[in-house]
């Protein structure tokens, strides 16, 4: 995947709000008894947990004011494990930053707010966690430095997956980061304060992040450290030992994904309003496991039988045309309007309809996070498209028979092709400006929330929109198609 543009071209308008260090998105690890628990920065920067310090203090990290989300159940569990690992290896994290050229603080964590107040959070680890998006289970880890800059790390292994034995720390040399950012942002006389680069010439301020695990590219390479010992690995002469560790993800109780990055390149800078630098390149391998259930077997078998009957009917009509030269009246799904299997199809698909609707509203989205598991499971998405369309047309078929009406099936085939093509082109669609994202579409509904959903929720709540990452463009497209079905252009309700 490749997204963004060359940073040497300078800042531009970046779509979406990925990577923004919002107060309600960022997480700190606060001591609770004998353990550390995750807490939103928004909650931590209050007199109950923190002390306000003079605003002349330049150390710490600046967060953008916002209070619109809370930590989800999945995010809380994930960051609780991360806080435990951070507490055990905090000395090695600081050691890694020191080897990268940072003079990190070891006695306090300061957070600067947009009102220029600085809060020192008591009884917390010295690491600020900045998820990529709201309640995302991955992101960057920041340790403030004494000169006003910040050591930004990426953590893998046991930090992300509790069952893994390895724990890796990735980071880039401070001088490379500061020199590159000054050059790309045109802030040659800029200084660092609260982890952001302040351009004295223009008055603009920028947060940043850089990462590169691919040899001989971009002119810099991330260093890797062993989390349990803080020992640096030789990635230059022994690149084979510096491969990324796989990360696991699940969706519901039937889908499981193992994601293996081959390499990752990221250059990021932002001013908190949408202007900045963004370039992302990576190659990854996905392995997806699916647990087959009886409902899945019955629904898929029913769809295959219906489609095979449709194919047989099409062949029979064309054979009749060849031998008798009679016009073919229709070759769409309407040829099965009196087929018993097609008439009873809604009853057969009903137990699986919740999963089919989830797959249908995921169509066209190249997700990051938990919903990536569903988005990349083509053996769930494409049957789900067929099941939803067949269910809809079969239900309308029953309705018009009861009402003694006639209906047109002209759009079944085009709709099936359209939605399948939409999902096939999901990554180019994400990289375009149409969806309002920078190429990375965040998961909005977590796996745990999905498991609690009922079929009725798709019709009585905003679940369908959130399954589509709250993308109103694609949602509008689906609604327009539904309107076309309702209008005479797609369906004709005549006296019969």
C-alpha positions in Angstrom: 0.0 0.0 0.0 1.1 3.6 -0.7 -0.6 6.7 0.5 0.2 10.4 0.9 2.9 12.3 -1.0 6.6 13.1 -1.1 7.5 15.2 2.0 10.0 17.3 0.0 7.0 18.9 -1.6 6.1 20.5 1.7 2.9 20.6 3.8 -0.6 20.0 2.3 -4.1 19.4 3.4 -4.4 15.9 4.9 -7.9 14.3 5.0 -9.3 12.8 8.2 -8.1 13.1 11.8 -5.8 10.0 12.0 -2.8 10.5 14.3 -4.1 13.7 16.0 -3.0 13.7 19.6 -6.5 14.5 21.1 -6.8 14.6 24.8 -9.7 12.0 24.8 -7.7 9.8 22.4 -4.3 9.8 24.1 -3.7 7.4 27.0 -1.5 7.5 30.1 -0.8 4.7 32.6 -1.7 5.8 36.1 -0.9 3.8 39.2 -3.9 2.1 40.8 -2.8 0.1 43.9 0.1 -2.1 42.7 -0.7 -2.0 39.0 -1.0 0.7 36.3 -4.3 1.3 34.5 -5.0 3.2 31.3 -6.6 6.6 31.6 -7.6 9.2 29.0 -5.3 12.3 29.1 -8.5 14.3 29.3 -9.3 12.7 32.6 -5.7 12.8 33.9 -5.1 16.5 33.4 -7.3 17.5 36.3 -6.6 18.5 39.9 -7.5 15.0 41.1 -4.7 13.3 39.2 -2.3 16.1 38.2 -0.7 19.4 39.4 -0.4 22.5 37.2 3.1 23.7 36.7 4.5 27.0 35.3 3.8 27.3 31.6 7.5 28.3 31.0 8.3 24.6 31.3 9.0 23.3 27.8 9.2 19.6 28.6 6.3 17.3 28.2 3.9 16.7 25.2 1.2 18.9 23.8 -2.3 17.4 23.4 -5.2 18.9 21.4 -8.4 19.6 23.4 -11.4 17.4 22.7 -13.9 15.4 24.8 -16.1 13.3 22.6 -15.2 9.7 23.2 -14.5 7.3 26.1 -12.2 4.3 26.1 -14.0 1.2 24.7 -14.0 -2.1 26.5 -11.5 -3.6 24.0 -9.2 -0.5 24.2 -9.2 -0.6 28.0 -8.2 -4.3 28.0 -5.6 -3.8 25.4 -3.9 -0.8 27.0 -4.1 -2.4 30.4 -1.8 -5.1 29.1 0.4 -2.4 27.4 0.7 -0.5 30.7 1.8 -3.7 32.5 4.5 -4.2 29.9 5.6 -0.6 30.0 5.9 -0.7 33.7 8.2 -3.8 33.6 10.4 -2.4 30.8 10.3 1.3 31.4 14.0 1.4 32.2 14.8 -0.2 28.8 12.5 2.2 27.0 14.4 5.1 28.5 17.7 3.4 27.7 16.6 3.0 24.1 15.7 6.7 23.8 19.1 7.7 25.3 20.9 5.6 22.7 18.8 7.4 20.0 20.1 10.8 21.3 17.3 11.9 23.6 17.8 13.1 27.2 14.5 11.7 28.4 12.8 12.7 31.7 12.7 9.9 34.3 10.8 11.6 37.1 7.6 13.1 35.7 5.2 13.2 32.8 4.0 16.7 31.7 1.1 17.3 29.4 0.5 20.7 27.8 -3.0 21.8 26.9 -4.2 24.2 24.2 -4.9 26.9 26.8 -1.1 26.9 27.5 -1.4 25.3 30.9 1.0 22.4 31.7 0.0 19.6 34.0 2.3 17.2 35.7 0.5 13.8 36.1 1.3 12.1 39.4 1.9 8.4 39.9 2.1 7.7 36.1 4.5 6.1 33.8 6.6 8.5 31.7 5.1 7.3 28.4 2.2 8.9 26.6 0.3 6.6 24.2 -1.2 8.1 21.1 -3.5 5.7 19.2 -3.7 6.2 15.4 -7.5 6.8 15.7 -10.3 6.7 18.3 -10.0 3.5 20.4 -7.5 2.1 18.0 -5.3 -0.8 19.4 -2.1 0.5 17.9 -0.2 3.8 17.8 3.0 5.5 18.8 4.5 5.8 22.3 6.0 9.1 23.4 8.6 9.8 26.1 9.3 13.6 26.5 12.8 14.9 26.4 14.5 17.6 28.4 15.2 19.8 25.4 11.5 20.1 24.5 11.4 17.3 21.8 10.1 13.8 22.3 11.3 10.3 21.8 8.7 8.5 19.7 8.8 4.7 19.7 6.9 1.9 18.1 6.5 -1.2 20.2 5.8 -4.8 19.0 5.4 -8.3 20.4 4.4 -8.6 24.1 3.4 -4.9 24.2 0.6 -5.7 21.7 0.0 -9.4 22.1 0.2 -10.7 25.6 0.9 -14.3 24.5 4.1 -13.4 22.6 7.5 -13.8 24.3 9.4 -11.3 22.3 9.2 -7.5 23.0 10.7 -5.1 20.4 11.3 -1.4 20.5 11.7 0.7 17.3 12.9 4.3 17.1 14.8 6.8 14.9 17.9 8.8 15.9 16.9 12.3 17.2 19.3 14.2 14.9 17.8 12.6 11.8 14.2 13.4 12.9 14.9 17.0 13.9 17.0 17.8 10.8 14.6 16.2 8.4 11.5 17.9 9.9 13.1 21.3 9.9 14.0 20.9 6.2 10.6 19.5 5.1 8.6 22.0 7.1 10.8 25.0 6.2 11.5 25.6 9.9 15.3 25.9 9.8 15.4 28.1 12.9 12.6 26.2 14.6 12.8 25.0 18.2 11.1 22.1 20.1 8.6 22.7 22.9 6.2 20.2 24.4 7.2 17.7 21.8 6.1 19.9 18.9 8.3 21.8 16.4 7.7 25.6 16.7 8.5 27.6 13.5 9.5 31.0 14.7 9.2 32.5 11.2 5.6 31.6 10.6 4.3 30.9 14.1 3.1 27.4 13.2 3.7 24.4 15.4 3.9 20.8 14.3 3.8 17.3 15.8 5.8 14.6 14.0 6.5 10.9 13.6 9.0 9.0 11.4 9.6 5.3 10.9 11.4 3.2 8.3 12.2 -0.5 8.5 13.1 -1.0 4.9 16.8 -1.1 4.0 18.3 1.4 1.5 15.4 3.8 1.3 14.5 7.3 2.5 18.0 7.9 3.7 17.3 6.7 7.3 16.5 3.5 9.1 14.8 2.8 12.3 16.8 1.2 15.1 15.5 -1.8 16.9 16.0 -2.7 20.6 15.2 -5.8 22.6 12.5 -4.8 25.1 13.6 -7.1 27.9 17.2 -6.0 27.9 17.4 -2.7 26.0 20.1 -4.1 23.7 20.3 -2.6 20.2 20.0 -5.0 17.3 22.3 -4.7 14.3 19.7 -4.0 11.5 22.3 -2.6 9.0 24.5 -5.7 8.6 22.0 -8.3 9.8 18.6 -7.2 8.4 17.2 -10.7 8.9 17.0 -10.2 12.7 15.1 -7.0 12.4 11.9 -8.3 10.9 8.5 -7.2 12.2 6.6 -9.4 14.6 3.2 -10.6 13.6 0.1 -9.1 15.3 -3.1 -11.0 15.9 -6.6 -9.6 15.5 -10.1 -11.1 15.7 -13.6 -10.2 14.6 -16.4 -11.8 16.5 -16.0 -15.4 17.5 -15.4 -16.9 14.0 -12.8 -14.7 12.3 -9.1 -14.4 13.3 -6.3 -12.6 11.5 -2.5 -12.7 11.7 -0.8 -9.7 10.2 2.9 -9.8 9.2 4.5 -6.6 8.1 7.3 -7.0 5.5 8.3 -3.4 6.0 6.8 0.0 7.0 7.7 3.5 6.0 6.0 6.5 7.6 6.7 10.2 7.5 4.1 12.3 9.4 3.8 15.9 10.6 0.7 17.9 11.5 -0.4 21.2 13.0 -3.6 19.9 14.5 -5.9 21.5 11.9 -5.3 19.1 8.9 -2.2 20.7 7.4 1.0 18.7 7.4 3.1 15.9 5.9 2.0 12.4 5.3 3.7 9.5 3.4 2.9 5.9 4.1 4.3 2.8 2.4 4.1 -0.8 3.6 3.8 -4.4 2.5 2.1 -6.9 4.7 0.9 -10.5 4.6 -2.4 -11.5 6.1 -3.5 -14.9 7.2 -7.2 -15.3 7.9 -8.9 -18.1 9.8 -12.7 -18.7 9.7 -14.7 -21.1 12.0 -17.4 -22.6 9.9 -20.8 -23.0 11.6 -24.0 -24.8 10.6 -25.7 -21.4 9.9 -22.8 -20.4 7.6 -22.9 -23.8 5.8 -26.7 -23.7 5.3 -26.8 -20.0 4.1 -23.8 -20.5 1.7 -25.2 -23.7 0.3 -28.7 -22.1 -0.2 -27.1 -19.2 -2.1 -25.1 -21.6 -4.3 -28.2 -23.6 -5.1 -30.2 -20.5 -6.0 -27.4 -19.2 -8.2 -27.0 -22.6 -9.9 -30.8 -22.7 -10.6 -30.5 -19.2 -12.1 -27.6 -20.3 -14.3 -29.6 -23.3 -15.5 -32.6 -21.1 -16.3 -30.4 -18.7 -18.3 -29.0 -21.6 -20.3 -32.4 -23.0 -20.9 -33.7 -19.7 -22.2 -30.8 -19.2 -24.5 -31.1 -22.7 -25.8 -34.8 -22.1 -26.5 -33.8 -18.9 -28.4 -31.3 -20.8 -30.5 -33.7 -23.5 -31.5 -37.0 -21.6 -31.8 -35.6 -18.0 -32.4 -38.0 -16.7 -29.8 -37.1 -13.5 -27.9 -35.7 -14.1 -24.4 -38.0 -12.3 -22.0 -35.6 -11.9 -19.1 -32.4 -13.4 -17.8 -32.3 -11.7 -14.4 -33.3 -13.3 -11.0 -36.9 -12.9 -11.9 -36.9 -16.2 -13.7 -36.8 -17.8 -10.3 -39.9 -15.9 -8.9 -41.9 -19.2 -8.6 -38.9 -21.3 -7.5 -39.7 -22.8 -4.1 -36.1 -22.4 -2.9 -36.2 -18.7 -3.9 -39.5 -18.1 -2.3 -38.4 -19.6 1.0 -34.9 -18.1 0.9 -35.6 -15.3 3.5 -36.4 -18.0 6.1 -33.2 -19.8 5.3 -31.0 -16.7 5.4 -32.5 -15.1 8.4 -30.2 -16.8 11.0 -27.2 -15.5 9.1 -28.6 -12.1 8.1 -26.8 -10.2 10.9 -23.4 -11.4 9.6 -24.4 -10.8 6.0 -25.5 -7.2 6.8 -22.2 -6.5 8.6 -20.3 -7.8 5.6 -22.5 -5.7 3.2 -21.9 -2.5 5.1 -18.2 -3.2 5.2 -18.0 -3.3 1.4 -15.7 -0.8 -0.2 -13.7 0.0 3.0 -10.0 -0.8 3.4 -10.1 -0.8 7.2 -7.3 -0.5 9.8 -7.8 -2.1 13.1 -10.2 -4.9 14.2 -12.6 -4.6 11.2 -9.7 -5.2 8.8 -10.3 -8.9 9.6 -13.8 -8.7 8.2 -12.9 -6.4 5.3 -10.1 -8.7 4.1 -12.2 -11.9 4.5 -13.3 -12.1 0.8 -15.0 -15.5 1.5 -17.3 -13.7 3.9 -17.8 -10.3 2.1 -18.7 -11.6 -1.4 -21.2 -14.3 -0.2 -22.6 -11.6 2.2 -23.3 -9.3 -0.8 -25.1 -12.0 -2.6 -27.1 -13.0 0.5 -28.3 -9.5 1.2 -29.3 -8.8 -2.4 -31.0 -12.2 -2.7 -32.8 -11.7 0.6 -34.0 -8.3 -0.5 -35.3 -9.4 -3.9 -36.8 -12.6 -2.5 -38.6 -10.6 0.2 -40.0 -8.2 -2.4 -41.0 -11.1 -4.5 -43.1 -12.4 -1.6 -44.6 -9.0 -1.0 -45.7 -8.4 -4.5 -47.2 -11.8 -4.7 -49.3 -11.1 -1.6 -50.3 -7.6 -3.0 -50.9 -9.0 -6.5 -48.4 -6.7 -8.1 -45.7 -7.0 -10.7 -42.0 -6.1 -10.1 -38.9 -5.6 -12.2 -35.7 -7.4 -11.4 -33.6 -5.4 -13.9 -31.0 -4.2 -11.3 -30.2 -7.4 -9.5 -27.2 -8.3 -11.8 -25.8 -4.7 -12.0 -26.1 -4.2 -8.3 -24.3 -7.5 -7.6 -21.5 -6.5 -10.0 -21.4 -2.9 -8.5 -21.0 -3.9 -4.9 -18.4 -6.7 -5.7 -16.4 -4.2 -7.8 -16.7 -1.6 -5.0 -15.0 -4.0 -2.6 -12.5 -5.2 -5.1 -11.3 -1.6 -5.5 -11.5 -0.7 -1.8 -7.8 0.4 -1.5 -7.8 2.7 -4.5 -11.0 4.1 -3.2 -9.5 4.7 0.3 -6.5 6.5 -1.3 -8.8 8.8 -3.2 -10.2 12.0 -1.7 -13.8 10.9 -2.1 -14.2 9.2 1.3 -12.4 11.9 3.2 -9.5 9.8 4.5 -5.8 9.7 4.0 -5.8 6.0 2.8 -6.4 4.6 6.3 -10.0 4.0 7.3 -10.3 3.5 11.1 -12.5 0.9 12.7 -15.5 2.5 14.4 -17.2 -0.6 15.8 -15.1 -2.9 17.9 -15.2 -6.7 17.8 -16.8 -6.8 21.3 -19.5 -4.3 20.3 -20.2 -6.3 17.1 -20.7 -9.5 19.2 -23.5 -7.7 21.2 -25.4 -6.5 18.2 -28.7 -7.9 17.2 -30.3 -8.0 13.7 -32.8 -5.3 14.9 -29.9 -2.9 15.6 -29.2 -2.6 11.9 -32.7 -1.1 11.4 -33.2 0.9 14.6 -29.7 2.4 15.3 -26.8 4.0 13.4 -24.9 0.7 13.4 -25.1 0.4 9.6 -23.4 3.8 9.2 -20.8 3.0 11.8 -20.0 -0.3 10.2 -19.2 1.7 7.1 -16.8 3.8 9.2 -19.4 6.6 9.3 -18.6 7.4 5.7 -21.6 9.4 4.6 -20.5 9.3 0.9 -20.8 5.5 0.7 -23.9 5.5 2.9 -25.5 8.1 0.6 -24.6 5.9 -2.4 -26.4 2.9 -0.7 -29.4 5.0 0.2 -29.7 6.3 -3.3 -29.7 2.8 -4.6 -32.4 1.9 -2.1 -34.4 4.9 -3.3 -34.0 3.7 -6.9 -35.4 0.4 -5.9 -38.4 2.2 -4.3 -39.0 4.4 -7.4 -40.4 3.2 -10.7 -36.9 3.4 -12.3 -36.0 0.2 -10.6 -39.3 -1.4 -9.5 -42.6 -1.2 -11.3 -45.7 -1.8 -9.2 -48.6 -2.4 -11.6 -52.0 -4.0 -11.3 -51.6 -7.7 -12.0 
